[in-house]
Amino acid sequence: MGGIQVRFDSGTPVADFLCGACLDHKRATGRRKVIDFLRDNPVTAHGPRCRGPAKTT
């Protein structure tokens, strides 16, 4: 199961993105990096370069 998860690890924000199709994983740690990571929308940014199964549109 893929998606975005944001959590606090000992008071430090951590954001993870996991693609459910190709299992690509990205992580951002720290307040500023998490904000920028979420602002860049990792789900949309990953779509064109996903190595997962063939997409039908």
PDBQT receptor file of N, H, CA, C and O in Angstrom, charges set to zero:
ATOM      1  N   MET A   1       0.842  -1.163   0.000  1.00  0.00    +0.000 N 
ATOM      2  CA  MET A   1       0.000   0.000   0.000  1.00  0.00    +0.000 C 
ATOM      3  C   MET A   1       0.896   1.238   0.000  1.00  0.00    +0.000 C 
ATOM      4  O   MET A   1       1.768   1.372   0.858  1.00  0.00    +0.000 OA
ATOM      5  N   GLY A   2       0.689   2.117  -0.933  1.00  0.00    +0.000 N 
ATOM      6  H   GLY A   2      -0.020   2.008  -1.630  1.00  0.00    +0.000 HD
ATOM      7  CA  GLY A   2       1.526   3.296  -1.059  1.00  0.00    +0.000 C 
ATOM      8  C   GLY A   2       0.831   4.551  -0.586  1.00  0.00    +0.000 C 
ATOM      9  O   GLY A   2      -0.343   4.525  -0.216  1.00  0.00    +0.000 OA
ATOM     10  N   GLY A   3       1.562   5.650  -0.599  1.00  0.00    +0.000 N 
ATOM     11  H   GLY A   3       2.516   5.672  -0.899  1.00  0.00    +0.000 HD
ATOM     12  CA  GLY A   3       1.014   6.942  -0.234  1.00  0.00    +0.000 C 
ATOM     13  C   GLY A   3       2.029   7.768   0.512  1.00  0.00    +0.000 C 
ATOM     14  O   GLY A   3       3.226   7.483   0.486  1.00  0.00    +0.000 OA
ATOM     15  N   ILE A   4       1.540   8.796   1.181  1.00  0.00    +0.000 N 
ATOM     16  H   ILE A   4       0.568   9.027   1.202  1.00  0.00    +0.000 HD
ATOM     17  CA  ILE A   4       2.380   9.706   1.946  1.00  0.00    +0.000 C 
ATOM     18  C   ILE A   4       2.043   9.553   3.421  1.00  0.00    +0.000 C 
ATOM     19  O   ILE A   4       0.876   9.465   3.801  1.00  0.00    +0.000 OA
ATOM     20  N   GLN A   5       3.083   9.524   4.243  1.00  0.00    +0.000 N 
ATOM     21  H   GLN A   5       4.032   9.596   3.934  1.00  0.00    +0.000 HD
ATOM     22  CA  GLN A   5       2.905   9.481   5.687  1.00  0.00    +0.000 C 
ATOM     23  C   GLN A   5       3.763  10.576   6.295  1.00  0.00    +0.000 C 
ATOM     24  O   GLN A   5       4.938  10.708   5.953  1.00  0.00    +0.000 OA
ATOM     25  N   VAL A   6       3.187  11.361   7.192  1.00  0.00    +0.000 N 
ATOM     26  H   VAL A   6       2.232  11.254   7.470  1.00  0.00    +0.000 HD
ATOM     27  CA  VAL A   6       3.925  12.383   7.925  1.00  0.00    +0.000 C 
ATOM     28  C   VAL A   6       3.798  12.055   9.404  1.00  0.00    +0.000 C 
ATOM     29  O   VAL A   6       2.703  11.788   9.899  1.00  0.00    +0.000 OA
ATOM     30  N   ARG A   7       4.917  12.078  10.099  1.00  0.00    +0.000 N 
ATOM     31  H   ARG A   7       5.806  12.296   9.697  1.00  0.00    +0.000 HD
ATOM     32  CA  ARG A   7       4.922  11.742  11.518  1.00  0.00    +0.000 C 
ATOM     33  C   ARG A   7       6.010  12.530  12.228  1.00  0.00    +0.000 C 
ATOM     34  O   ARG A   7       6.832  13.185  11.586  1.00  0.00    +0.000 OA
ATOM     35  N   PHE A   8       6.014  12.465  13.544  1.00  0.00    +0.000 N 
ATOM     36  H   PHE A   8       5.347  11.933  14.065  1.00  0.00    +0.000 HD
ATOM     37  CA  PHE A   8       7.058  13.079  14.351  1.00  0.00    +0.000 C 
ATOM     38  C   PHE A   8       7.886  11.969  14.972  1.00  0.00    +0.000 C 
ATOM     39  O   PHE A   8       7.347  11.056  15.596  1.00  0.00    +0.000 OA
ATOM     40  N   ASP A   9       9.190  12.048  14.800  1.00  0.00    +0.000 N 
ATOM     41  H   ASP A   9       9.628  12.790  14.292  1.00  0.00    +0.000 HD
ATOM     42  CA  ASP A   9      10.114  11.083  15.376  1.00  0.00    +0.000 C 
ATOM     43  C   ASP A   9      10.988  11.837  16.373  1.00  0.00    +0.000 C 
ATOM     44  O   ASP A   9      11.905  12.556  15.975  1.00  0.00    +0.000 OA
ATOM     45  N   SER A  10      10.714  11.681  17.646  1.00  0.00    +0.000 N 
ATOM     46  H   SER A  10       9.969  11.098  17.970  1.00  0.00    +0.000 HD
ATOM     47  CA  SER A  10      11.410  12.409  18.724  1.00  0.00    +0.000 C 
ATOM     48  C   SER A  10      11.323  13.918  18.522  1.00  0.00    +0.000 C 
ATOM     49  O   SER A  10      12.286  14.642  18.775  1.00  0.00    +0.000 OA
ATOM     50  N   GLY A  11      10.162  14.387  18.065  1.00  0.00    +0.000 N 
ATOM     51  H   GLY A  11       9.380  13.799  17.859  1.00  0.00    +0.000 HD
ATOM     52  CA  GLY A  11       9.935  15.809  17.878  1.00  0.00    +0.000 C 
ATOM     53  C   GLY A  11      10.345  16.350  16.515  1.00  0.00    +0.000 C 
ATOM     54  O   GLY A  11      10.094  17.518  16.221  1.00  0.00    +0.000 OA
ATOM     55  N   THR A  12      10.969  15.528  15.675  1.00  0.00    +0.000 N 
ATOM     56  H   THR A  12      11.172  14.578  15.914  1.00  0.00    +0.000 HD
ATOM     57  CA  THR A  12      11.403  15.946  14.348  1.00  0.00    +0.000 C 
ATOM     58  C   THR A  12      10.395  15.455  13.311  1.00  0.00    +0.000 C 
ATOM     59  O   THR A  12      10.088  14.264  13.281  1.00  0.00    +0.000 OA
ATOM     60  N   PRO A  13       9.874  16.339  12.464  1.00  0.00    +0.000 N 
ATOM     61  CA  PRO A  13       8.942  15.897  11.429  1.00  0.00    +0.000 C 
ATOM     62  C   PRO A  13       9.652  15.025  10.383  1.00  0.00    +0.000 C 
ATOM     63  O   PRO A  13      10.770  15.316   9.957  1.00  0.00    +0.000 OA
ATOM     64  N   VAL A  14       8.967  13.952   9.989  1.00  0.00    +0.000 N 
ATOM     65  H   VAL A  14       8.060  13.715  10.335  1.00  0.00    +0.000 HD
ATOM     66  CA  VAL A  14       9.477  13.042   8.971  1.00  0.00    +0.000 C 
ATOM     67  C   VAL A  14       8.339  12.751   8.002  1.00  0.00    +0.000 C 
ATOM     68  O   VAL A  14       7.232  12.415   8.424  1.00  0.00    +0.000 OA
ATOM     69  N   ALA A  15       8.608  12.880   6.692  1.00  0.00    +0.000 N 
ATOM     70  H   ALA A  15       9.507  13.153   6.349  1.00  0.00    +0.000 HD
ATOM     71  CA  ALA A  15       7.610  12.573   5.671  1.00  0.00    +0.000 C 
ATOM     72  C   ALA A  15       8.159  11.474   4.775  1.00  0.00    +0.000 C 
ATOM     73  O   ALA A  15       9.305  11.538   4.330  1.00  0.00    +0.000 OA
ATOM     74  N   ASP A  16       7.336  10.467   4.514  1.00  0.00    +0.000 N 
ATOM     75  H   ASP A  16       6.405  10.415   4.875  1.00  0.00    +0.000 HD
ATOM     76  CA  ASP A  16       7.705   9.366   3.633  1.00  0.00    +0.000 C 
ATOM     77  C   ASP A  16       6.708   9.268   2.494  1.00  0.00    +0.000 C 
ATOM     78  O   ASP A  16       5.508   9.465   2.687  1.00  0.00    +0.000 OA
ATOM     79  N   PHE A  17       7.211   8.961   1.310  1.00  0.00    +0.000 N 
ATOM     80  H   PHE A  17       8.185   8.800   1.154  1.00  0.00    +0.000 HD
ATOM     81  CA  PHE A  17       6.368   8.669   0.151  1.00  0.00    +0.000 C 
ATOM     82  C   PHE A  17       6.753   7.288  -0.351  1.00  0.00    +0.000 C 
ATOM     83  O   PHE A  17       7.934   7.000  -0.543  1.00  0.00    +0.000 OA
ATOM     84  N   LEU A  18       5.756   6.430  -0.564  1.00  0.00    +0.000 N 
ATOM     85  H   LEU A  18       4.797   6.664  -0.408  1.00  0.00    +0.000 HD
ATOM     86  CA  LEU A  18       5.981   5.106  -1.119  1.00  0.00    +0.000 C 
ATOM     87  C   LEU A  18       5.026   4.910  -2.285  1.00  0.00    +0.000 C 
ATOM     88  O   LEU A  18       3.812   5.045  -2.133  1.00  0.00    +0.000 OA
ATOM     89  N   CYS A  19       5.580   4.590  -3.454  1.00  0.00    +0.000 N 
ATOM     90  H   CYS A  19       6.566   4.480  -3.578  1.00  0.00    +0.000 HD
ATOM     91  CA  CYS A  19       4.752   4.294  -4.623  1.00  0.00    +0.000 C 
ATOM     92  C   CYS A  19       4.290   2.841  -4.520  1.00  0.00    +0.000 C 
ATOM     93  O   CYS A  19       5.108   1.929  -4.399  1.00  0.00    +0.000 OA
ATOM     94  N   GLY A  20       2.995   2.638  -4.568  1.00  0.00    +0.000 N 
ATOM     95  H   GLY A  20       2.331   3.379  -4.666  1.00  0.00    +0.000 HD
ATOM     96  CA  GLY A  20       2.436   1.294  -4.457  1.00  0.00    +0.000 C 
ATOM     97  C   GLY A  20       2.691   0.433  -5.677  1.00  0.00    +0.000 C 
ATOM     98  O   GLY A  20       2.609  -0.792  -5.585  1.00  0.00    +0.000 OA
ATOM     99  N   ALA A  21       3.000   1.041  -6.829  1.00  0.00    +0.000 N 
ATOM    100  H   ALA A  21       3.067   2.036  -6.903  1.00  0.00    +0.000 HD
ATOM    101  CA  ALA A  21       3.227   0.287  -8.057  1.00  0.00    +0.000 C 
ATOM    102  C   ALA A  21       4.667  -0.194  -8.189  1.00  0.00    +0.000 C 
ATOM    103  O   ALA A  21       4.905  -1.372  -8.456  1.00  0.00    +0.000 OA
ATOM    104  N   CYS A  22       5.633   0.713  -8.004  1.00  0.00    +0.000 N 
ATOM    105  H   CYS A  22       5.440   1.670  -7.788  1.00  0.00    +0.000 HD
ATOM    106  CA  CYS A  22       7.038   0.345  -8.226  1.00  0.00    +0.000 C 
ATOM    107  C   CYS A  22       7.846   0.281  -6.931  1.00  0.00    +0.000 C 
ATOM    108  O   CYS A  22       9.025  -0.070  -6.957  1.00  0.00    +0.000 OA
ATOM    109  N   LEU A  23       7.229   0.615  -5.811  1.00  0.00    +0.000 N 
ATOM    110  H   LEU A  23       6.271   0.901  -5.790  1.00  0.00    +0.000 HD
ATOM    111  CA  LEU A  23       7.852   0.580  -4.484  1.00  0.00    +0.000 C 
ATOM    112  C   LEU A  23       9.003   1.571  -4.326  1.00  0.00    +0.000 C 
ATOM    113  O   LEU A  23       9.883   1.368  -3.490  1.00  0.00    +0.000 OA
ATOM    114  N   ASP A  24       9.002   2.638  -5.119  1.00  0.00    +0.000 N 
ATOM    115  H   ASP A  24       8.286   2.803  -5.798  1.00  0.00    +0.000 HD
ATOM    116  CA  ASP A  24       9.974   3.713  -4.960  1.00  0.00    +0.000 C 
ATOM    117  C   ASP A  24       9.680   4.424  -3.638  1.00  0.00    +0.000 C 
ATOM    118  O   ASP A  24       8.519   4.654  -3.299  1.00  0.00    +0.000 OA
ATOM    119  N   HIS A  25      10.726   4.769  -2.898  1.00  0.00    +0.000 N 
ATOM    120  H   HIS A  25      11.669   4.583  -3.173  1.00  0.00    +0.000 HD
ATOM    121  CA  HIS A  25      10.562   5.387  -1.579  1.00  0.00    +0.000 C 
ATOM    122  C   HIS A  25      11.393   6.658  -1.496  1.00  0.00    +0.000 C 
ATOM    123  O   HIS A  25      12.559   6.673  -1.890  1.00  0.00    +0.000 OA
ATOM    124  N   LYS A  26      10.793   7.712  -0.988  1.00  0.00    +0.000 N 
ATOM    125  H   LYS A  26       9.845   7.699  -0.668  1.00  0.00    +0.000 HD
ATOM    126  CA  LYS A  26      11.479   8.975  -0.747  1.00  0.00    +0.000 C 
ATOM    127  C   LYS A  26      11.187   9.396   0.693  1.00  0.00    +0.000 C 
ATOM    128  O   LYS A  26      10.100   9.135   1.209  1.00  0.00    +0.000 OA
ATOM    129  N   ARG A  27      12.158  10.050   1.344  1.00  0.00    +0.000 N 
ATOM    130  H   ARG A  27      13.040  10.263   0.924  1.00  0.00    +0.000 HD
ATOM    131  CA  ARG A  27      11.980  10.499   2.727  1.00  0.00    +0.000 C 
ATOM    132  C   ARG A  27      12.557  11.901   2.884  1.00  0.00    +0.000 C 
ATOM    133  O   ARG A  27      13.598  12.228   2.313  1.00  0.00    +0.000 OA
ATOM    134  N   ALA A  28      11.866  12.717   3.663  1.00  0.00    +0.000 N 
ATOM    135  H   ALA A  28      11.021  12.451   4.126  1.00  0.00    +0.000 HD
ATOM    136  CA  ALA A  28      12.346  14.052   4.035  1.00  0.00    +0.000 C 
ATOM    137  C   ALA A  28      12.295  14.154   5.549  1.00  0.00    +0.000 C 
ATOM    138  O   ALA A  28      11.324  13.731   6.177  1.00  0.00    +0.000 OA
ATOM    139  N   THR A  29      13.345  14.717   6.129  1.00  0.00    +0.000 N 
ATOM    140  H   THR A  29      14.133  15.061   5.619  1.00  0.00    +0.000 HD
ATOM    141  CA  THR A  29      13.439  14.847   7.576  1.00  0.00    +0.000 C 
ATOM    142  C   THR A  29      13.761  16.296   7.924  1.00  0.00    +0.000 C 
ATOM    143  O   THR A  29      14.650  16.902   7.327  1.00  0.00    +0.000 OA
ATOM    144  N   GLY A  30      13.045  16.837   8.879  1.00  0.00    +0.000 N 
ATOM    145  H   GLY A  30      12.323  16.344   9.364  1.00  0.00    +0.000 HD
ATOM    146  CA  GLY A  30      13.243  18.220   9.294  1.00  0.00    +0.000 C 
ATOM    147  C   GLY A  30      12.109  19.093   8.804  1.00  0.00    +0.000 C 
ATOM    148  O   GLY A  30      11.554  18.866   7.730  1.00  0.00    +0.000 OA
ATOM    149  N   ARG A  31      11.772  20.084   9.591  1.00  0.00    +0.000 N 
ATOM    150  H   ARG A  31      12.223  20.269  10.464  1.00  0.00    +0.000 HD
ATOM    151  CA  ARG A  31      10.594  20.914   9.307  1.00  0.00    +0.000 C 
ATOM    152  C   ARG A  31      10.626  21.524   7.914  1.00  0.00    +0.000 C 
ATOM    153  O   ARG A  31       9.677  21.350   7.149  1.00  0.00    +0.000 OA
ATOM    154  N   ARG A  32      11.675  22.222   7.572  1.00  0.00    +0.000 N 
ATOM    155  H   ARG A  32      12.446  22.363   8.193  1.00  0.00    +0.000 HD
ATOM    156  CA  ARG A  32      11.768  22.908   6.271  1.00  0.00    +0.000 C 
ATOM    157  C   ARG A  32      11.743  21.902   5.113  1.00  0.00    +0.000 C 
ATOM    158  O   ARG A  32      11.057  22.126   4.116  1.00  0.00    +0.000 OA
ATOM    159  N   LYS A  33      12.480  20.804   5.239  1.00  0.00    +0.000 N 
ATOM    160  H   LYS A  33      13.038  20.622   6.049  1.00  0.00    +0.000 HD
ATOM    161  CA  LYS A  33      12.534  19.796   4.173  1.00  0.00    +0.000 C 
ATOM    162  C   LYS A  33      11.180  19.115   3.982  1.00  0.00    +0.000 C 
ATOM    163  O   LYS A  33      10.783  18.835   2.851  1.00  0.00    +0.000 OA
ATOM    164  N   VAL A  34      10.467  18.846   5.082  1.00  0.00    +0.000 N 
ATOM    165  H   VAL A  34      10.790  19.074   6.001  1.00  0.00    +0.000 HD
ATOM    166  CA  VAL A  34       9.141  18.225   4.981  1.00  0.00    +0.000 C 
ATOM    167  C   VAL A  34       8.160  19.175   4.296  1.00  0.00    +0.000 C 
ATOM    168  O   VAL A  34       7.377  18.753   3.445  1.00  0.00    +0.000 OA
ATOM    169  N   ILE A  35       8.201  20.441   4.661  1.00  0.00    +0.000 N 
ATOM    170  H   ILE A  35       8.837  20.784   5.353  1.00  0.00    +0.000 HD
ATOM    171  CA  ILE A  35       7.315  21.425   4.026  1.00  0.00    +0.000 C 
ATOM    172  C   ILE A  35       7.583  21.489   2.524  1.00  0.00    +0.000 C 
ATOM    173  O   ILE A  35       6.644  21.459   1.729  1.00  0.00    +0.000 OA
ATOM    174  N   ASP A  36       8.854  21.578   2.127  1.00  0.00    +0.000 N 
ATOM    175  H   ASP A  36       9.617  21.603   2.773  1.00  0.00    +0.000 HD
ATOM    176  CA  ASP A  36       9.204  21.635   0.705  1.00  0.00    +0.000 C 
ATOM    177  C   ASP A  36       8.826  20.342  -0.016  1.00  0.00    +0.000 C 
ATOM    178  O   ASP A  36       8.345  20.375  -1.148  1.00  0.00    +0.000 OA
ATOM    179  N   PHE A  37       9.045  19.208   0.644  1.00  0.00    +0.000 N 
ATOM    180  H   PHE A  37       9.435  19.182   1.564  1.00  0.00    +0.000 HD
ATOM    181  CA  PHE A  37       8.724  17.906   0.080  1.00  0.00    +0.000 C 
ATOM    182  C   PHE A  37       7.229  17.802  -0.232  1.00  0.00    +0.000 C 
ATOM    183  O   PHE A  37       6.846  17.355  -1.313  1.00  0.00    +0.000 OA
ATOM    184  N   LEU A  38       6.395  18.215   0.712  1.00  0.00    +0.000 N 
ATOM    185  H   LEU A  38       6.706  18.578   1.590  1.00  0.00    +0.000 HD
ATOM    186  CA  LEU A  38       4.948  18.149   0.512  1.00  0.00    +0.000 C 
ATOM    187  C   LEU A  38       4.470  19.196  -0.484  1.00  0.00    +0.000 C 
ATOM    188  O   LEU A  38       3.529  18.942  -1.237  1.00  0.00    +0.000 OA
ATOM    189  N   ARG A  39       5.087  20.346  -0.502  1.00  0.00    +0.000 N 
ATOM    190  H   ARG A  39       5.851  20.553   0.110  1.00  0.00    +0.000 HD
ATOM    191  CA  ARG A  39       4.728  21.399  -1.459  1.00  0.00    +0.000 C 
ATOM    192  C   ARG A  39       5.016  20.937  -2.895  1.00  0.00    +0.000 C 
ATOM    193  O   ARG A  39       4.284  21.296  -3.817  1.00  0.00    +0.000 OA
ATOM    194  N   ASP A  40       6.078  20.144  -3.087  1.00  0.00    +0.000 N 
ATOM    195  H   ASP A  40       6.673  19.853  -2.338  1.00  0.00    +0.000 HD
ATOM    196  CA  ASP A  40       6.435  19.637  -4.417  1.00  0.00    +0.000 C 
ATOM    197  C   ASP A  40       5.520  18.498  -4.864  1.00  0.00    +0.000 C 
ATOM    198  O   ASP A  40       5.604  18.068  -6.014  1.00  0.00    +0.000 OA
ATOM    199  N   ASN A  41       4.649  18.000  -3.987  1.00  0.00    +0.000 N 
ATOM    200  H   ASN A  41       4.580  18.350  -3.053  1.00  0.00    +0.000 HD
ATOM    201  CA  ASN A  41       3.684  16.937  -4.274  1.00  0.00    +0.000 C 
ATOM    202  C   ASN A  41       4.368  15.694  -4.870  1.00  0.00    +0.000 C 
ATOM    203  O   ASN A  41       4.355  15.510  -6.087  1.00  0.00    +0.000 OA
ATOM    204  N   PRO A  42       4.953  14.855  -4.034  1.00  0.00    +0.000 N 
ATOM    205  CA  PRO A  42       5.707  13.701  -4.515  1.00  0.00    +0.000 C 
ATOM    206  C   PRO A  42       4.883  12.709  -5.340  1.00  0.00    +0.000 C 
ATOM    207  O   PRO A  42       5.436  12.029  -6.204  1.00  0.00    +0.000 OA
ATOM    208  N   VAL A  43       3.597  12.614  -5.095  1.00  0.00    +0.000 N 
ATOM    209  H   VAL A  43       3.147  13.166  -4.393  1.00  0.00    +0.000 HD
ATOM    210  CA  VAL A  43       2.758  11.675  -5.859  1.00  0.00    +0.000 C 
ATOM    211  C   VAL A  43       2.688  12.121  -7.323  1.00  0.00    +0.000 C 
ATOM    212  O   VAL A  43       2.900  11.313  -8.228  1.00  0.00    +0.000 OA
ATOM    213  N   THR A  44       2.397  13.385  -7.556  1.00  0.00    +0.000 N 
ATOM    214  H   THR A  44       2.225  14.041  -6.821  1.00  0.00    +0.000 HD
ATOM    215  CA  THR A  44       2.300  13.904  -8.918  1.00  0.00    +0.000 C 
ATOM    216  C   THR A  44       3.664  13.929  -9.596  1.00  0.00    +0.000 C 
ATOM    217  O   THR A  44       3.769  13.608 -10.780  1.00  0.00    +0.000 OA
ATOM    218  N   ALA A  45       4.699  14.300  -8.871  1.00  0.00    +0.000 N 
ATOM    219  H   ALA A  45       4.613  14.560  -7.909  1.00  0.00    +0.000 HD
ATOM    220  CA  ALA A  45       6.041  14.368  -9.438  1.00  0.00    +0.000 C 
ATOM    221  C   ALA A  45       6.553  12.986  -9.834  1.00  0.00    +0.000 C 
ATOM    222  O   ALA A  45       7.309  12.866 -10.799  1.00  0.00    +0.000 OA
ATOM    223  N   HIS A  46       6.163  11.959  -9.121  1.00  0.00    +0.000 N 
ATOM    224  H   HIS A  46       5.549  12.057  -8.338  1.00  0.00    +0.000 HD
ATOM    225  CA  HIS A  46       6.648  10.610  -9.382  1.00  0.00    +0.000 C 
ATOM    226  C   HIS A  46       5.940   9.953 -10.576  1.00  0.00    +0.000 C 
ATOM    227  O   HIS A  46       6.538   9.126 -11.264  1.00  0.00    +0.000 OA
ATOM    228  N   GLY A  47       4.694  10.307 -10.825  1.00  0.00    +0.000 N 
ATOM    229  H   GLY A  47       4.208  10.980 -10.267  1.00  0.00    +0.000 HD
ATOM    230  CA  GLY A  47       3.882   9.656 -11.859  1.00  0.00    +0.000 C 
ATOM    231  C   GLY A  47       4.555   9.446 -13.200  1.00  0.00    +0.000 C 
ATOM    232  O   GLY A  47       4.555   8.316 -13.690  1.00  0.00    +0.000 OA
ATOM    233  N   PRO A  48       5.134  10.476 -13.832  1.00  0.00    +0.000 N 
ATOM    234  CA  PRO A  48       5.727  10.305 -15.160  1.00  0.00    +0.000 C 
ATOM    235  C   PRO A  48       6.942   9.380 -15.186  1.00  0.00    +0.000 C 
ATOM    236  O   PRO A  48       7.250   8.814 -16.235  1.00  0.00    +0.000 OA
ATOM    237  N   ARG A  49       7.631   9.213 -14.077  1.00  0.00    +0.000 N 
ATOM    238  H   ARG A  49       7.381   9.673 -13.225  1.00  0.00    +0.000 HD
ATOM    239  CA  ARG A  49       8.844   8.362 -14.082  1.00  0.00    +0.000 C 
ATOM    240  C   ARG A  49       8.643   7.045 -13.340  1.00  0.00    +0.000 C 
ATOM    241  O   ARG A  49       9.615   6.359 -13.023  1.00  0.00    +0.000 OA
ATOM    242  N   CYS A  50       7.396   6.690 -13.062  1.00  0.00    +0.000 N 
ATOM    243  H   CYS A  50       6.607   7.248 -13.320  1.00  0.00    +0.000 HD
ATOM    244  CA  CYS A  50       7.107   5.442 -12.350  1.00  0.00    +0.000 C 
ATOM    245  C   CYS A  50       7.458   4.253 -13.227  1.00  0.00    +0.000 C 
ATOM    246  O   CYS A  50       7.099   4.212 -14.404  1.00  0.00    +0.000 OA
ATOM    247  N   ARG A  51       8.165   3.280 -12.646  1.00  0.00    +0.000 N 
ATOM    248  H   ARG A  51       8.456   3.314 -11.690  1.00  0.00    +0.000 HD
ATOM    249  CA  ARG A  51       8.573   2.066 -13.361  1.00  0.00    +0.000 C 
ATOM    250  C   ARG A  51       7.569   0.932 -13.140  1.00  0.00    +0.000 C 
ATOM    251  O   ARG A  51       7.855  -0.224 -13.455  1.00  0.00    +0.000 OA
ATOM    252  N   GLY A  52       6.420   1.257 -12.609  1.00  0.00    +0.000 N 
ATOM    253  H   GLY A  52       6.189   2.196 -12.353  1.00  0.00    +0.000 HD
ATOM    254  CA  GLY A  52       5.421   0.237 -12.274  1.00  0.00    +0.000 C 
ATOM    255  C   GLY A  52       4.793  -0.393 -13.496  1.00  0.00    +0.000 C 
ATOM    256  O   GLY A  52       5.270  -0.189 -14.613  1.00  0.00    +0.000 OA
ATOM    257  N   PRO A  53       3.725  -1.159 -13.303  1.00  0.00    +0.000 N 
ATOM    258  CA  PRO A  53       3.043  -1.811 -14.415  1.00  0.00    +0.000 C 
ATOM    259  C   PRO A  53       2.483  -0.780 -15.403  1.00  0.00    +0.000 C 
ATOM    260  O   PRO A  53       2.289   0.384 -15.055  1.00  0.00    +0.000 OA
ATOM    261  N   ALA A  54       2.233  -1.214 -16.611  1.00  0.00    +0.000 N 
ATOM    262  H   ALA A  54       2.391  -2.160 -16.894  1.00  0.00    +0.000 HD
ATOM    263  CA  ALA A  54       1.733  -0.312 -17.660  1.00  0.00    +0.000 C 
ATOM    264  C   ALA A  54       0.486   0.420 -17.213  1.00  0.00    +0.000 C 
ATOM    265  O   ALA A  54      -0.417  -0.168 -16.617  1.00  0.00    +0.000 OA
ATOM    266  N   LYS A  55       0.445   1.706 -17.505  1.00  0.00    +0.000 N 
ATOM    267  H   LYS A  55       1.179   2.184 -17.989  1.00  0.00    +0.000 HD
ATOM    268  CA  LYS A  55      -0.696   2.539 -17.118  1.00  0.00    +0.000 C 
ATOM    269  C   LYS A  55      -1.696   2.586 -18.265  1.00  0.00    +0.000 C 
ATOM    270  O   LYS A  55      -1.311   2.657 -19.432  1.00  0.00    +0.000 OA
ATOM    271  N   THR A  56      -2.967   2.547 -17.930  1.00  0.00    +0.000 N 
ATOM    272  H   THR A  56      -3.280   2.489 -16.982  1.00  0.00    +0.000 HD
ATOM    273  CA  THR A  56      -3.997   2.695 -18.950  1.00  0.00    +0.000 C 
ATOM    274  C   THR A  56      -4.740   3.997 -18.703  1.00  0.00    +0.000 C 
ATOM    275  O   THR A  56      -5.159   4.278 -17.580  1.00  0.00    +0.000 OA
ATOM    276  N   THR A  57      -4.899   4.783 -19.746  1.00  0.00    +0.000 N 
ATOM    277  H   THR A  57      -4.558   4.555 -20.658  1.00  0.00    +0.000 HD
ATOM    278  CA  THR A  57      -5.615   6.059 -19.605  1.00  0.00    +0.000 C 
ATOM    279  C   THR A  57      -6.665   6.188 -20.657  1.00  0.00    +0.000 C 
ATOM    280  O   THR A  57      -7.373   7.194 -20.702  1.00  0.00    +0.000 OA
TER     281      THR A  57
